[in-house]
Amino acid sequence: MNKAHILRIEASAGAGKTYRLTSRFLELLATLPPGPQALRSIVAITFTNKAAAEMKERLIRSLKEIALGEGAGSELSRQTGLGPNKARKWLEVIFEHYHDLQVRTIDSLVFTILKGIALEVGLRPDLEAELKEDILLNRAYDRLLLALREDEDSLIGLFREVLIAFLEVEARGGFNPERSIRKTLLDLFRYELRGQSLEVPDVKNTLSRLAEEVRRAAQEFLEAADARGLIFCYSWREKFEDPLEDLSARPFQKNSARELFKNPSQAEELEGLFRNFRAKLEEYLFVRAVERLIPYARLYTRLKEELEKLRRQEGLIHGGGWVEIVEKILREDGVPLVYCKLGARFHHFLIDEFQDTSRKQWEALKPLVVEALASGGTLTYVGDVKQAIYVWRGGDPALFREVPEELPAELRHEPLPYNWRACEDLVNFNNRFFSLLTDEKTASWLAGNFLYGEKAREHQDCPFVKKLTKDFREIFSRVQQEIPAPRSGGEVSIYPVAGQTKAEIRENTLSLLKELIPQTFEAYRGRGVVAVLVRTNEQAEEVAKLLFELGLPAVTENALRLSNSPLVRSLVSLLTFLDYPYDEIALAGFLRSPLVSGYLDLPASFWKEMRSGPSLLETLRDKYPSFFRDHLQPLLEKSGFLSPYDLVREICLTFDVFRRFPEEEAFLKRFLSLVLTFEQEGVGLSSFLECWQERGFEERLGLPEDLEAVRVLTIHAAKGLEFDAVFLPFLQWEVKTPRLVTLDDGTLGYAQQPYPAPIREKVLKQLAEQALENLNLLYVAFTRARERLYLFVPEKRPLRARFGTADVINKFLKKLGYY
């Protein structure tokens, strides 16, 4: 254990990675003398705050079991080498120095480092984090819109150029283009977060010159063909007369001049002219693709200046921004400065879900890891490239294999071969299903169809098809899992869904769910959990609506949002009024809320009378003096003296909230916790309400584990969870052609067919990433069930749909003999 080494743990679905991470942490504790300094030397990095809390809980519970010799304590003690006496001492250390237990997310760790070195890098010490990059970007965009009022000609010109690009160049429409423009700017922002620099090339007047060169080259080719008496196939001659009218014309896609004529043997001398035309057309298409996004790139450059102002004025910084700064300071100034500021030295690193770590995040951590290994420390990382479903957010599964090659330490590889989650029939089904991806012929068919659809056979030699084929085979080569003990049973039910269109398939899928979910939920009532997993939040809401219509309790991610609670909305309305008593809208919202019901029942005539006359507050004070005197006036008098948390507590006492709304208790406690968190950061009532308006809709309750309800979740949200029975509807996932791409030199390109070669390569690369991520998502979805798995697969691909995962499932099920 004292020798520096890297431990790579490969954990497929249900393999017990959380248990193994915990035991690894205990193994490290067994080698260290109990004390706060030794505790600070181990840092465990998880993917989410929830995972961090669960790991802390499991660590403490395991230490208690070892110390008391209860439960799995004896076995854990044997496996980890941590005896009862030492476990008791470690418990005492953790309870006295709980803040030194370093189990946290990677963003939390990197941001803590940044705050420690804030002054050295020219940042405010009271720096605040903003993980939602779209919130920060929208704030900067809104500031630019406000700046338009100052009649700044350059800014007005930028917005005018973007609007012209949207309406004329992209040929898009809609009543309000702002949403699309914001989306494009956010895409550019995320490109930079993934480590891609963006450049604005100077192509002024280039496009018109190239257009003329394309026409001239086409005319030279036509004249040479006419001089030789060559006859074009079909009506292809007309295409060369105005080659820019239909850029996707079939003759332009030919590789040889011989393919254009009815008498090809006489066309040999035209090959040079045809190649010259194709080269000019390719150059024109490329500049055309670049020019379309230049207005967006220029506006984005200005937007970044506004982001920098936000950072300086308000001390705000986004996640990608702080990772970049920490990586730079560690690379240039070294690790000692960071450890001096933190007051701790990390000696052992444990990283969970490593396949979802971005390259930027790893580059920020790498100097710390290298220093730890150089002093005899260790790196343990756990992951599974088959479950890499966050590539779109920057996750780089290639790091899972690459990291040991660039670190100065011995690699120890530890696969976890058993599936401790699912019953035997489910494990066997998934073993057989995903093993088909290791067959070269099958993987090649799959890759070609994802990238080229109906034209897959014409592109089997495409390097992107070959690369994707190789990736499929390598990633799923270790998909086979064993069962630790006989756990017979389990059931995979497959329901073909009829329909010619996406709408018909959707309706028929919902009909099947309507029939099957109630009986399954009843079968598991009191003894298990039923879940419906979907791809999008919109699908989740649709399923939840169906369940509510059936009278079944259902929980969705959005249903747990604090902003969906009537009581929380009532409290926010009242707080807004107390913060600014002239806000009549906030007061009206409060008076109409359930918070007031029973204390003041206003007749309908009251609101009609309010259309003219004195203010709402004056009317309330005159017509309902007892309510105003006993309930509103005390709160108004105290609001300027109480902290936000104490003010909410006072409101709860005034309106007897806890007794009157027991069903809202979880939402109320979470809201109080949120208010207290902001208060501890020095935020007053006005600032809290402003933050609530910006991001309150994102705040959620944790999912209650003991709640008897059907869970309706996206597959991304379900990662790491398990359920007794899982329904998988809406399984037709297609790859989507990107609207914009970034070239190797940072130049932006608009992706529209026909693609010039540089754009085509980037489009194919992104399609391949999506295809791989879709298969990984399918693996994650298929492996959430413990006992029952229900698949709803369209019998045929819907009209006008691309090749998708439903095609894969149908093909594989036929191979396995299910059809």
Secondary structure as GFF3:
##gff-version 3
##sequence-region A 1 819
A	DSSP	beta_strand	5	11	.	.	.	ID=ss1
A	DSSP	alpha_helix	17	30	.	.	.	ID=ss2
A	DSSP	alpha_helix	36	40	.	.	.	ID=ss3
A	DSSP	beta_strand	42	46	.	.	.	ID=ss4
A	DSSP	alpha_helix	49	68	.	.	.	ID=ss5
A	DSSP	alpha_helix	73	80	.	.	.	ID=ss6
A	DSSP	alpha_helix	84	96	.	.	.	ID=ss7
A	DSSP	three_ten_helix	98	100	.	.	.	ID=ss8
A	DSSP	beta_strand	102	105	.	.	.	ID=ss9
A	DSSP	alpha_helix	106	116	.	.	.	ID=ss10
A	DSSP	three_ten_helix	119	121	.	.	.	ID=ss11
A	DSSP	beta_strand	128	130	.	.	.	ID=ss12
A	DSSP	alpha_helix	133	147	.	.	.	ID=ss13
A	DSSP	three_ten_helix	148	150	.	.	.	ID=ss14
A	DSSP	alpha_helix	153	164	.	.	.	ID=ss15
A	DSSP	pi_helix	165	169	.	.	.	ID=ss16
A	DSSP	alpha_helix	178	193	.	.	.	ID=ss17
A	DSSP	alpha_helix	206	227	.	.	.	ID=ss18
A	DSSP	alpha_helix	236	241	.	.	.	ID=ss19
A	DSSP	three_ten_helix	250	253	.	.	.	ID=ss20
A	DSSP	three_ten_helix	257	260	.	.	.	ID=ss21
A	DSSP	three_ten_helix	264	266	.	.	.	ID=ss22
A	DSSP	three_ten_helix	268	270	.	.	.	ID=ss23
A	DSSP	alpha_helix	271	291	.	.	.	ID=ss24
A	DSSP	alpha_helix	294	314	.	.	.	ID=ss25
A	DSSP	beta_strand	316	318	.	.	.	ID=ss26
A	DSSP	alpha_helix	319	333	.	.	.	ID=ss27
A	DSSP	alpha_helix	335	342	.	.	.	ID=ss28
A	DSSP	beta_strand	348	351	.	.	.	ID=ss29
A	DSSP	three_ten_helix	354	356	.	.	.	ID=ss30
A	DSSP	alpha_helix	359	374	.	.	.	ID=ss31
A	DSSP	beta_strand	378	383	.	.	.	ID=ss32
A	DSSP	three_ten_helix	385	387	.	.	.	ID=ss33
A	DSSP	three_ten_helix	391	393	.	.	.	ID=ss34
A	DSSP	alpha_helix	399	402	.	.	.	ID=ss35
A	DSSP	three_ten_helix	403	406	.	.	.	ID=ss36
A	DSSP	beta_strand	410	416	.	.	.	ID=ss37
A	DSSP	alpha_helix	424	435	.	.	.	ID=ss38
A	DSSP	three_ten_helix	436	438	.	.	.	ID=ss39
A	DSSP	alpha_helix	440	452	.	.	.	ID=ss40
A	DSSP	three_ten_helix	453	459	.	.	.	ID=ss41
A	DSSP	alpha_helix	463	475	.	.	.	ID=ss42
A	DSSP	beta_strand	491	497	.	.	.	ID=ss43
A	DSSP	alpha_helix	502	524	.	.	.	ID=ss44
A	DSSP	beta_strand	530	534	.	.	.	ID=ss45
A	DSSP	alpha_helix	537	549	.	.	.	ID=ss46
A	DSSP	beta_strand	554	556	.	.	.	ID=ss47
A	DSSP	three_ten_helix	558	560	.	.	.	ID=ss48
A	DSSP	three_ten_helix	562	564	.	.	.	ID=ss49
A	DSSP	alpha_helix	566	579	.	.	.	ID=ss50
A	DSSP	alpha_helix	584	591	.	.	.	ID=ss51
A	DSSP	alpha_helix	604	609	.	.	.	ID=ss52
A	DSSP	alpha_helix	616	623	.	.	.	ID=ss53
A	DSSP	alpha_helix	625	627	.	.	.	ID=ss54
A	DSSP	pi_helix	628	632	.	.	.	ID=ss55
A	DSSP	alpha_helix	633	639	.	.	.	ID=ss56
A	DSSP	alpha_helix	644	654	.	.	.	ID=ss57
A	DSSP	alpha_helix	657	660	.	.	.	ID=ss58
A	DSSP	three_ten_helix	662	664	.	.	.	ID=ss59
A	DSSP	alpha_helix	665	680	.	.	.	ID=ss60
A	DSSP	alpha_helix	685	695	.	.	.	ID=ss61
A	DSSP	three_ten_helix	696	698	.	.	.	ID=ss62
A	DSSP	beta_strand	710	714	.	.	.	ID=ss63
A	DSSP	alpha_helix	715	718	.	.	.	ID=ss64
A	DSSP	beta_strand	723	728	.	.	.	ID=ss65
A	DSSP	beta_strand	740	742	.	.	.	ID=ss66
A	DSSP	beta_strand	748	750	.	.	.	ID=ss67
A	DSSP	alpha_helix	757	782	.	.	.	ID=ss68
A	DSSP	beta_strand	785	794	.	.	.	ID=ss69
A	DSSP	alpha_helix	805	815	.	.	.	ID=ss70
###
